[in-house]
Each structure stands twice: as structure tokens, then as C-alpha cells.
């Protein structure tokens, strides 16, 4: 690399919603594992004369995602036809949104940095191509499933930021309970747009975007997104070093070679020939309706509550809130037991007790484990005396100010007591015995 470059990365994230029916017809939205092309009808196959009817729940959930990402919800929104020719698109166009999306101008803070959300809009998913030998087969079961697209600003400067952002977004989607966001099933798919700006270029001072971008399509793993971005940044830098401009194109990520591969030249908006969907009238929402769509307690608010009200360490609160199912389990244990929340958190985080048992069984096991041990004090004092005698050099180090030596002695006493004494009690009695020796 002969020049210095600054990465410019934006994201497009597609999230399939877990509604009962598809976006514009009554076919089941649960297509995974079904016989190919068994979950279709004239609407999702785009047959002549079939008319789309929007899914109310899907629109509500799209608004919910927009609100969770601090977006402005547009009072007026409409659907558009996005035209392109591809085997998995039976109509020859996709019903999507162009100039009047559901939500715009949002943000999501991850760590100390805030990333801009350009838009959140509603569309229908396409069919799925299957490559068998030299044949390409099409399964239309997925065609028409409600799909929310989240588009970010190009605010990312490295793959680590992207990975952390996507993990936080994934957690939020799960908290909203609008999608299982199962990436192995394709319920959440990520597409980074990647380019490089030459550092020192006058254009970089005004944040003007590079004159090209490469989109890597349909990645279903946080780690693969990171690897694809890192590979692309190296590949593009090598091209720029030769005073050439990387091709503006769509690429795929090959998980086996860990490289991106060219698929097709990247389209511009005008290539899609957008125009308003004539079969679906525009929507005008009353503010009262928008306000009625409530959000659950999201991860950031939950962390604050755990720290302030439950007195849980912040680092433990952050670990707990990453897993939505674990959070629900933890809160039920706290609600139904008198156990100290921090001690419950310790058991869960350190896997000292399994969380695949019933709440009642977990509480029973936790109560036994956390119950105060009845300590035989004469036996404890004999154990302390023995440990001090056998570890005189460690005792000397402790007296000289090496505090870690004390914890070693505590461990030795606990071993002598076979766990029948609390660590804090052992520590106090050790300090007392050493002081008197």
C-alpha cells in the first residue's frame, strides 16, 4: 500500500418479519423447511390479475423498528415498484419503497460512537435461487415475505465498528419481538457498501464520498461481514495503488476462500425505474396512531435499570442484556425469588447453574447453593493455623504488602475446609491470625 486511505462504509440490513402471513397475500410467512414452491399463491407468484393487500401488522412492526432506531416516522408513506430482471423475482419488479419510506433520519449509539440511520422501509422478499450442479433452481416459498430494510449513513471506518453495530442491532430486533433474526435461516442479512477515500485528497476534507462503491450482498454472519470488509479494503487499496478506480459493482462473499467475488455491475436508482405502486394507495397516518405503537424496554434502558435498581455491576448487566431469552429467564427468577439479583447474575453468567431447567428448579438449586454455610469455627481456626505454618514465605510476602498472597492463603484454607466456609469469613480470620502471629 503506497498511499494512505480512509475507509467509507455504510450498511444495508434486511430483516424478515415474523408475521403469520406474507406482506401482500394470505400465504404463510413461515417458509423455512417447506417443500419448494408449496407455499405460494397468484399474488406472491405475480400472476396476471392478482392484487396485493398490505399486511397491517408488518407496517406496525416496521414503525416499531423505526422508533427503536430514533427515526422520524413519516406521516405519509407509499409503496413503489422497483424494476429489475432476476430469476427469483416472478413479477419482474419488487414492491418496495423509494422516496417516501416509513421512517427516516435515525441514529443508534454503540459504545461512544453514534451511527446515522438514513431510512427504514418496508418491502417484500424475493424467491431463493438454488444452484445444483450446472442447474439453477428457483424456490418461490420466500417470495412475498415481509422484509424491513435498514439503511445506515456511511459512518463506519473499520470492520470492528460494523460488527459491534450489527450485534447491537440484532439484540434490539430480538427485544422488539418482530423477527427471530436467525441469520442461519436468512432472517437477517447484511450488505456492506465499501469504498476508500485517499487521505489528504481535498475532497476528503469536505466528507465528499468516493466516486465508486462496492456492495457485498447477502452475508449471514457477523464474522463473515468483518472478513468481507477487511478483504475488500485490501483489494481496493491495491487497485488504487495502481492509480485505477475499483469497479462499482455488486460482489458476493465466498466463505471457503474468505474472498469476495464479482457478481454484476452495481445499479443506480434510475436503473430500477421506480414509480408508485398503482395497486396500493398511499398511507397517511394520524400522529395518535404513530404514538400508540409502544416500545418495550430496550437494552440500554434495561442496563441502566439493572445497575440503579437491582444493584448489578454494569459489566454483568451488559453481558446479561445481550441475550434476550436469557434476560427473560433472569428477570423471572428475580421476580419469583428472594435471592439477591447480583448473586443470580453471577450464577447465570458464570454458568454455575444451567438455565435450561424450569424457573422453579433453578430457584431451588440457587437457594441451596447460595445458602450461608454453617462453619465449624474450631476446625476453621485449626485449618488457618496449619496453612500459615506451611506457607511462611507467603505470609511474609503478605506482610510486606503483596496483597495477592492473601488470596492464595484463602484458597488453601478453603481446600482444607472442603468448601464448608465462606471466603469472606476465611479472609477476615486469616488477617486476624496473621496480625496476632
C-alpha positions in Angstrom: 0.0 0.0 0.0 1.7 3.1 -1.2 -0.9 5.6 -0.2 -3.0 6.2 3.0 -6.7 5.6 2.7 -9.7 6.2 4.9 -12.5 3.5 4.7 -16.0 4.7 4.0 -18.5 2.0 4.9 -22.3 2.1 5.0 -24.7 -0.8 5.7 -28.0 -2.2 4.3 -29.6 -4.7 6.6 -32.6 -6.8 5.7 -34.8 -8.2 8.4 -37.6 -10.7 7.7 -40.6 -10.1 10.0 -42.2 -13.0 11.9 -45.8 -12.2 10.8 -48.2 -15.0 10.3 -48.9 -14.2 6.6 -46.8 -12.7 3.8 -46.6 -9.0 3.0 -49.3 -8.8 0.3 -51.2 -12.1 0.4 -52.5 -14.7 2.9 -49.8 -17.3 2.3 -47.9 -18.3 5.5 -44.7 -16.3 6.1 -43.2 -19.4 7.7 -41.5 -20.9 4.7 -38.3 -22.4 6.1 -38.0 -26.2 5.6 -41.2 -26.5 3.4 -41.3 -28.3 0.1 -40.1 -25.9 -2.6 -42.8 -23.8 -4.2 -45.5 -25.3 -2.0 -46.2 -22.0 -0.1 -47.3 -19.8 -3.0 -50.4 -18.2 -4.5 -51.2 -16.0 -7.5 -50.2 -12.8 -5.6 -46.7 -13.8 -4.5 -46.1 -15.5 -7.9 -47.1 -12.3 -9.6 -49.7 -13.9 -11.9 -51.8 -11.6 -14.1 -54.8 -10.0 -12.3 -53.6 -10.8 -8.7 -53.8 -7.7 -6.5 -51.6 -7.1 -3.4 -53.2 -6.2 0.0 -50.7 -4.8 2.6 -50.1 -6.6 5.9 -51.2 -4.2 8.7 -49.0 -6.0 11.3 -45.9 -5.8 9.2 -46.4 -2.0 8.8 -46.9 -1.6 12.5 -43.7 -3.5 13.2 -41.7 -1.5 10.6 -42.8 1.6 12.5 -41.7 0.0 15.8 -38.2 -0.7 14.3 -38.0 2.9 13.1 -38.9 4.2 16.6 -36.4 1.9 18.3 -33.7 3.5 16.0 -34.7 7.0 16.9 -36.2 7.7 13.5 -38.8 10.3 12.4 -41.9 8.3 11.4 -43.3 9.8 8.2 -47.0 10.7 8.4 -47.3 9.9 4.7 -45.8 6.9 3.1 -46.3 4.8 0.0 -45.1 1.7 -1.9 -43.2 1.8 -5.2 -42.3 -0.7 -7.9 -38.6 -1.4 -8.1 -37.9 -3.0 -11.5 -35.1 -5.4 -12.3 -34.9 -8.7 -14.1 -33.7 -11.7 -12.0 -34.9 -15.3 -11.9 -36.0 -15.0 -8.2 -38.4 -12.1 -8.9 -41.5 -13.5 -10.6 -43.2 -10.2 -11.4 -40.2 -8.5 -12.9 -40.4 -5.9 -10.1 -40.3 -5.8 -6.3 -42.8 -3.9 -4.3 -40.6 -1.7 -2.1 -40.4 2.0 -1.0 -38.4 4.7 -2.7 -38.9 8.4 -1.9 -41.5 8.1 1.0 -40.2 5.4 3.3 -41.8 4.6 6.7 -39.0 6.1 8.7 -36.0 8.4 8.2 -33.2 10.3 9.9 -32.5 8.0 12.9 -29.4 7.0 14.9 -28.0 4.2 17.0 -25.3 4.7 19.7 -22.9 1.9 20.1 -20.2 2.4 22.8 -19.1 6.0 22.5 -20.0 6.5 18.8 -23.3 7.3 17.2 -24.1 6.0 13.7 -26.7 7.6 11.5 -29.7 5.7 10.2 -30.8 7.0 6.7 -34.1 5.2 6.4 -36.2 2.2 7.5 -38.6 1.0 4.8 -40.9 -1.9 4.1 -40.7 -4.3 1.1 -41.3 -7.9 0.0 -38.7 -10.6 0.0 -37.8 -12.4 -3.3 -37.6 -16.1 -4.1 -34.5 -18.1 -3.5 -32.1 -19.4 -6.1 -30.6 -22.9 -5.5 -27.6 -24.0 -7.6 -27.5 -27.8 -8.1 -24.6 -28.8 -10.4 -25.0 -26.8 -13.6 -28.7 -26.1 -12.9 -30.2 -23.1 -11.2 -33.5 -23.8 -9.4 -35.9 -21.3 -8.0 -38.0 -21.7 -4.8 -40.7 -19.1 -4.5 -41.8 -20.0 -0.9 -39.9 -17.0 0.4 -41.3 -14.6 -2.3 -43.5 -12.0 -0.6 -42.4 -12.5 3.0 -42.4 -9.1 4.8 -38.9 -7.6 4.7 -37.7 -4.4 6.5 -34.6 -2.7 5.1 -32.5 -0.6 7.4 -30.0 1.7 5.6 -27.3 3.5 7.5 -25.1 6.5 6.8 -21.5 5.8 5.6 -20.3 6.4 9.2 -18.2 3.3 9.7 -14.4 3.4 9.4 -13.5 -0.2 10.1 -14.9 -3.7 10.3 -14.9 -3.8 14.1 -17.3 -0.9 14.3 -19.6 -2.7 11.8 -19.6 -5.9 13.7 -20.4 -4.2 17.0 -23.2 -2.2 15.4 -24.7 -5.2 13.8 -24.6 -7.2 17.1 -26.4 -4.3 18.9 -29.0 -4.0 16.1 -29.6 -7.8 16.2 -30.2 -7.5 20.0 -32.7 -4.7 19.5 -34.6 -6.6 16.8 -34.9 -9.6 19.2 -36.1 -7.3 22.0 -38.8 -5.9 19.8 -40.0 -9.5 19.1 -40.7 -8.7 15.4 -38.3 -11.2 14.0 -36.2 -14.1 15.2 -33.3 -12.5 13.3 -31.9 -16.0 12.7 -29.0 -15.5 10.3 -28.6 -19.2 9.6 -32.2 -19.2 8.2 -31.6 -15.9 6.4 -34.0 -13.9 8.6 -31.3 -11.2 8.9 -29.0 -10.5 6.1 -26.2 -7.8 5.9 -24.9 -5.9 2.9 -21.9 -3.6 3.5 -21.2 -0.8 0.9 -17.4 -0.3 0.9 -15.1 2.3 -0.6 -11.8 4.0 0.2 -11.1 7.8 0.3 -7.5 8.9 -0.3 -6.2 10.6 2.8 -5.0 14.1 2.0 -7.3 14.4 -1.0 -9.0 17.8 -1.0 -12.4 16.0 -1.3 -11.8 14.2 2.0 -11.9 17.5 3.9 -15.5 18.1 2.9 -16.6 14.5 3.5 -17.4 14.0 -0.2 -17.9 10.4 -0.9 -15.5 8.5 -3.2 -16.7 8.2 -6.8 -17.4 4.4 -6.5 -18.7 1.9 -4.0 -18.7 -1.9 -3.8 -21.7 -3.7 -2.3 -21.2 -7.2 -0.8 -24.6 -9.0 -0.9 -26.4 -11.3 1.5 -24.0 -12.1 4.3 -25.5 -14.0 7.2 -22.7 -13.9 9.8 -21.2 -11.1 11.9 -17.8 -12.7 11.4 -18.2 -13.1 7.7 -19.2 -9.4 7.4 -16.0 -8.4 9.2 -13.8 -10.7 7.0 -15.5 -9.5 3.8 -14.9 -5.8 4.7 -11.3 -6.5 5.6 -10.7 -8.4 2.3 -12.4 -5.6 0.3 -10.4 -2.8 1.9 -7.1 -4.6 1.0 -8.3 -5.4 -2.5 -9.5 -1.9 -3.2 -6.3 -0.4 -1.8 -4.2 -2.5 -4.2 -6.3 -1.2 -7.2 -6.0 2.4 -6.0 -2.2 2.0 -5.6 -2.1 1.3 -9.3 -3.9 4.7 -10.0 -7.0 2.9 -11.0 -10.5 3.1 -9.7 -12.2 0.0 -8.4 -15.2 -1.2 -10.4 -18.6 -0.1 -9.0 -20.2 -3.5 -8.6 -22.0 -6.0 -6.5 -20.0 -8.8 -5.1 -20.6 -11.9 -3.0 -18.6 -13.4 -0.2 -17.1 -16.9 -0.6 -16.9 -18.4 2.9 -14.5 -21.1 1.8 -11.8 -18.9 0.2 -12.7 -15.9 2.5 -12.7 -13.7 -0.6 -15.3 -11.5 -2.3 -16.2 -12.4 -5.9 -17.7 -10.3 -8.6 -21.4 -10.8 -9.4 -22.7 -7.9 -11.5 -22.2 -4.2 -12.1 -24.0 -2.1 -9.4 -27.2 -0.4 -10.4 -28.1 3.2 -9.7 -31.5 4.3 -8.5 -32.6 5.3 -12.0 -31.8 1.8 -13.3 -34.6 0.4 -11.3 -37.2 2.7 -12.9 -39.1 3.3 -9.7 -42.7 4.5 -9.9 -45.6 4.5 -7.3 -47.3 1.1 -6.9 -50.6 1.7 -8.7 -52.5 -1.1 -6.8 -51.7 0.2 -3.3 -52.9 3.7 -2.3 -50.6 5.9 -0.2 -50.9 5.7 3.6 -51.5 8.7 5.8 -51.0 8.0 9.5 -52.5 10.1 12.3 -50.0 11.1 14.9 -52.2 9.4 17.5 -51.7 6.1 15.7 -47.9 6.5 15.5 -47.8 7.3 19.2 -49.9 4.3 20.1 -47.1 1.9 18.8 -45.2 1.3 22.1 -41.7 0.1 22.5 -40.6 -2.4 25.1 -37.7 -1.7 27.5 -34.6 -1.8 25.2 -31.1 -3.0 26.1 -29.7 0.5 27.1 -32.6 1.3 29.4 -32.5 -2.2 30.8 -28.8 -1.9 31.7 -29.5 1.4 33.5 -32.3 -0.2 35.5 -30.3 -3.2 36.4 -27.4 -1.0 37.7 -29.6 1.5 39.6 -32.5 -0.6 40.9 -31.1 -4.2 41.1 -27.6 -3.1 42.1 -26.0 -5.3 39.4 -22.4 -4.5 38.2 -22.6 -2.7 34.8 -20.3 -5.2 33.1 -22.6 -8.0 34.2 -25.7 -6.1 33.2 -24.2 -5.7 29.7 -23.5 -9.4 29.4 -27.0 -10.4 30.5 -28.8 -8.0 28.2 -27.0 -9.3 25.1 -29.2 -12.4 25.1 -32.9 -11.7 25.0 -34.0 -15.2 26.1 -31.5 -15.2 29.0 -32.9 -11.8 30.1 -36.4 -13.1 30.3 -35.3 -16.1 32.3 -33.2 -13.9 34.7 -36.0 -11.5 35.3 -38.4 -14.3 36.1 -36.0 -15.7 38.6 -35.6 -12.3 40.2 -39.4 -11.8 40.3 -40.2 -15.2 41.9 -37.4 -15.5 44.4 -35.9 -13.5 47.3 -32.4 -14.1 46.1 -30.0 -11.2 45.6 -30.1 -10.1 41.9 -26.3 -9.8 41.7 -25.8 -13.4 43.0 -28.3 -14.7 40.5 -26.4 -12.8 37.8 -23.2 -14.4 38.9 -24.7 -17.9 38.7 -26.1 -17.3 35.2 -23.1 -15.5 33.7 -20.5 -18.0 35.1 -22.7 -21.0 34.1 -22.7 -22.3 37.7 -26.3 -23.4 37.2 -28.0 -24.4 34.0 -30.7 -22.2 32.6 -32.4 -24.9 30.6 -34.4 -26.1 33.7 -37.7 -24.7 34.9 -37.6 -21.4 36.8 -38.7 -23.2 40.0 -35.9 -25.8 39.7 -33.3 -23.0 39.1 -34.5 -21.1 42.2 -34.4 -24.3 44.3 -30.8 -25.1 43.2 -29.7 -21.5 43.5 -31.2 -21.3 47.1 -29.2 -24.3 48.1 -26.0 -23.1 46.5 -26.3 -19.6 47.9 -27.4 -20.6 51.4 -25.0 -19.5 54.2 -22.6 -22.3 55.1 -22.5 -23.3 58.8 -18.9 -23.1 59.7 -17.2 -25.2 62.4 -15.1 -22.4 63.9 -12.6 -24.7 65.8 -12.0 -26.6 62.6 -11.5 -23.4 60.7 -9.0 -22.0 63.2 -7.0 -25.2 63.1 -7.0 -25.1 59.2 -5.8 -21.4 59.3 -3.1 -22.3 61.8 -1.9 -25.2 59.6 -1.9 -23.1 56.3 0.1 -20.3 58.0 2.6 -22.7 59.3 3.0 -24.4 55.9 3.3 -21.2 53.9 5.5 -18.9 56.0 7.1 -17.4 52.9 3.7 -16.4 51.5 2.8 -14.9 54.9 6.0 -12.9 54.8 5.1 -11.6 51.3 1.7 -10.6 52.5 3.1 -8.7 55.5 5.5 -6.9 53.0 2.5 -5.6 51.1 1.8 -8.2 48.5 -2.0 -8.4 48.8 -2.4 -11.2 46.2 -0.6 -13.5 48.7 -3.6 -13.3 51.0 -5.9 -14.7 48.3 -3.6 -17.7 47.8 -3.8 -18.4 51.6 -7.6 -18.1 51.4 -7.6 -20.7 48.7 -5.5 -23.1 50.7 -7.8 -22.7 53.7 -10.9 -23.3 51.6 -9.3 -26.5 50.3 -8.7 -27.6 53.9 -12.3 -26.8 54.8 -13.6 -28.6 51.7 -15.9 -25.7 50.9 -17.5 -25.6 54.3 -16.7 -22.0 55.0 -17.4 -18.6 53.3 -14.4 -16.9 51.6 -15.1 -13.6 53.3 -15.1 -15.3 56.7 -11.8 -17.1 56.0 -10.3 -13.9 54.8 -11.2 -12.0 58.0 -10.0 -14.8 60.3 -6.7 -15.1 58.3 -5.9 -11.4 58.5 -6.7 -11.6 62.3 -4.5 -14.7 62.8 -1.6 -13.2 60.8 -1.8 -10.0 62.7 -1.5 -11.8 66.0 1.3 -14.2 64.9 
